[in-house]
Amino acid sequence: MQETIKTDNKHWFKYTEFNGKNELCENSVIQLKVTRIFYPLPFWLELVFFVLLLAVSLFPLVNHHVAIVNIAFRDLTLVYLPILPCYLVLRMVLVNLYYQTGSKLFVSVSNSALVLPANRLIGHKKGQLVLAKGDIKEIKVQYMQNTTSHSLSCRALKLTIESISNNVIKLKVDYFPIQSMLYLLTYFGYPLSFERTHFGILKMARMFMLIIPVLCVIAISGALFSDSFL
């Protein structure tokens, strides 16, 4: 277990960048944008997206000449190109409805407080959750360490924030800018502890459900466009 780190630690922060990093001072208040498009939706809905996108991706491969529906490749390409943008827009709309989020979400870190966008993802009502620095008992950093023959790098995967009143909030790298947050928490002297971990099976399964169908749609759309227009 690693007890302390500093902001000049290259193993942790060599590639960490955010607006305002070079102008940091004791009075700085830094806002980090939160990307919510891949916030988790109910499992049944994630499964529906997975099956539909995968089925759409496989259709041209199963019916290479599209003889069953008698659609030309050029026409099919025009159908496929909007699929991914439409999926992303629909997902964003559903995320906004499910979590009741606003147009933009930010994490704010300063020497006095940590401010989080409150929603059901962290078990709080809509709005802002302000955690005063003095009210935080400990922030446990779960991280993954990659070692090669030439380098060592550490990447934070999860922050578990425990308040002095024993309330616990868990922030995952899937939904929050954890590495940049860790840099700022280190700079401002928040109470940190460290625990080495690794990607779990459930995390890998969710990444598979999110990424593979999207990549398949991109690959098929690209192949159809190449065959039809190039």
For each residue, the residues with C-beta under 8 A, 3 or more apart:
1: 193 194 195 196
2: 5 194 196
3: 193 194
4: 192
5: 2 9 12 186 192 194
6: 9 186
7: 13 183 186 187
8: 13
9: 5 6 12 13
10: 13 14
11: 14 152 153 154
12: 5 9 16 153 154 182 183
13: 7 8 9 10 16 179 183
14: 10 11 153
15:
16: 12 13 21 179 180 183
17: 21 180
18: 21 30 32 177 180 183
19: 30
20: 23 24 28 30
21: 16 17 18 24 183
22:
23: 20 28
24: 20 21 28 30 184 187
25: 28
26: 111
27: 110 111
28: 20 23 24 25 110 111
29: 108 109 110
30: 18 19 20 24 108 109 110 184
31: 106 107 108
32: 18 106 107 108 109 177 180 181 184
33: 104 105 106 177
34: 105 106 107 117 175 176 177
35: 38 175
36: 39 92 95 96 99 101 105 175
37: 88 91 92 95
38: 35 91 174 175 210
39: 36 95 98 99 121 175
40: 46 121 174 206
41: 45 46 49 91 94 95 98
42: 45 46 98
43: 46 47
44: 47 48
45: 41 42 48 49 94
46: 40 41 42 43 49 50 206 209 210
47: 43 44 50 51 209
48: 44 45 51 52
49: 41 45 46 52 53 87 91 213
50: 46 47 53 54 209 213
51: 47 48 54 55
52: 48 49 55 56
53: 49 50 56 57 83 87 213 214 216 217
54: 50 51 57 58 212 213 216
55: 51 52 58 59
56: 52 53 59 80 83 217
57: 53 54 61 213 216 217 219 220
58: 54 55 61 62 216
59: 55 56 62 63
60: 63 64 66 76 80 220 223 224
61: 57 58 64 220
62: 58 59
63: 59 60 66 67 68 69
64: 60 61
65:
66: 60 63 69 70 71 72 73 76
67: 63 70
68: 63
69: 63 66
70: 66 67
71: 66 75 76 79
72: 66 75 76
73: 66 76 77 224 227 228
74: 77 78 228 229
75: 71 72 78 79
76: 60 66 71 72 73 79 80 224 228
77: 73 74 80 81 221 224 225 227 228 229
78: 74 75 81
79: 71 75 76 82 83
80: 56 60 76 77 83 217 220 221 224
81: 77 78 221 225
82: 79 85 86
83: 53 56 79 80 86 87 217 221
84: 87 88 214 217 218 221
85: 82 88 89
86: 82 83 89 90
87: 49 53 83 84 90 91 214 217
88: 37 84 85 91 92
89: 85 86 92 93
90: 86 87 93 94
91: 37 38 41 49 87 88 94 95
92: 36 37 88 89 95 96
93: 89 90 96 97
94: 41 45 90 91 97 98
95: 36 37 39 41 91 92 98 99 101
96: 36 92 93 99 100 101
97: 93 94 100
98: 39 41 42 94 95 120
99: 36 39 95 96 119 120 121
100: 96 97 119 126
101: 36 95 96 105 117 119 126
102: 105
103:
104: 33
105: 33 34 36 101 102 117
106: 31 32 33 34 115 117
107: 31 32 34 114 115 116 117 176 177 181
108: 29 30 31 32 113 114 115
109: 29 30 32 114 115 181 184 185 188
110: 27 28 29 30 113 114 188
111: 26 27 28 133 188 189
112: 132 133
113: 108 110 130 131 132 133
114: 107 108 109 110 130 131 133 136 161 185 190
115: 106 107 108 109 128 129 130 131
116: 107 122 128 129 131 169 171
117: 34 101 105 106 107 128 129
118: 122 124 125 126 127 128 129
119: 99 100 101 122 124 125 126
120: 98 99 123 124
121: 39 40 99 175
122: 116 118 119 129 169 170 171
123: 120 169
124: 118 119 120 127 129 169
125: 118 119
126: 100 101 118 119
127: 118 124
128: 115 116 117 118
129: 115 116 117 118 122 124 169
130: 113 114 115
131: 113 114 115 116 135 136 161 163 169
132: 112 113 135 136
133: 111 112 113 114 136 188 190
134:
135: 131 132 163 164 165
136: 114 131 132 133 139 161 162 163 164 190 191
137: 162 163 164 166 191
138: 161 162 191 192 193
139: 136 159 160 161 162 185 190 191 192 193
140: 159 160 162 192 193 194 195
141: 156 158 159 182 192 193 194 195
142: 156 157 158 159 160 195 196 197
143: 154 155 156 157 194 195 196 197
144: 154 155 157 196 197 198 199
145: 152 153 154 196
146: 152 153 154 155
147: 151 152
148: 151 152
149:
150:
151: 147 148
152: 11 145 146 147 148
153: 11 12 14 145 146
154: 11 12 143 144 145 146
155: 143 144 146 173 179
156: 141 142 143 159 173 178 179 181 182
157: 142 143 144 172 173 178 197 199
158: 141 142 170 171 172 173 178 197
159: 139 140 141 142 156 170 171 176 178 181 182
160: 139 140 142 168 169 170 171
161: 114 131 136 138 139 168 169 170 171
162: 136 137 138 139 140 166 167 168
163: 131 135 136 137 166 167 168
164: 135 136 137
165: 135
166: 137 162 163
167: 162 163
168: 160 161 162 163
169: 116 122 123 124 129 131 160 161
170: 122 158 159 160 161
171: 116 122 158 159 160 161 175 176 178 181
172: 157 158 175 176 178
173: 155 156 157 158 176 178 179
174: 38 40 203 206
175: 34 35 36 38 39 121 171 172
176: 34 107 159 171 172 173 181
177: 18 32 33 34 107 180 181
178: 156 157 158 159 171 172 173 181 182
179: 13 16 155 156 173 182 183
180: 16 17 18 32 177 183 184
181: 32 107 109 156 159 171 176 177 178 184 185
182: 12 141 156 159 178 179 185 186 192
183: 7 12 13 16 18 21 179 180 186 187
184: 24 30 32 109 180 181 187 188
185: 109 114 139 181 182 188 190 192
186: 5 6 7 182 183 189 190 192
187: 7 24 183 184
188: 109 110 111 133 184 185
189: 111 186
190: 114 133 136 139 185 186
191: 136 137 138 139
192: 4 5 138 139 140 141 182 185 186
193: 1 3 138 139 140 141
194: 1 2 3 5 140 141 143
195: 1 140 141 142 143
196: 1 2 142 143 144 145
197: 142 143 144 157 158
198: 144
199: 144 157 203 204
200: 203 204
201: 204 205
202: 205 206
203: 174 199 200 206 207
204: 199 200 201 207 208
205: 201 202 208 209
206: 40 46 174 202 203 209 210
207: 203 204 210 211
208: 204 205 211 212
209: 46 47 50 205 206 212 213
210: 38 46 206 207 213 214
211: 207 208 214 215
212: 54 208 209 215 216
213: 49 50 53 54 57 209 210 216 217
214: 53 84 87 210 211 217 218
215: 211 212 218 219
216: 53 54 57 58 212 213 219 220
217: 53 56 57 80 83 84 87 213 214 220 221
218: 84 214 215 221 222
219: 57 215 216 222 223
220: 57 60 61 80 216 217 223 224
221: 77 80 81 83 84 217 218 224 225
222: 218 219 225 226
223: 60 219 220 226 227
224: 60 73 76 77 80 220 221 227 228
225: 77 81 221 222 228 229 230
226: 222 223 229 230
227: 73 77 223 224 230
228: 73 74 76 77 224 225
229: 74 77 225 226
230: 225 226 227
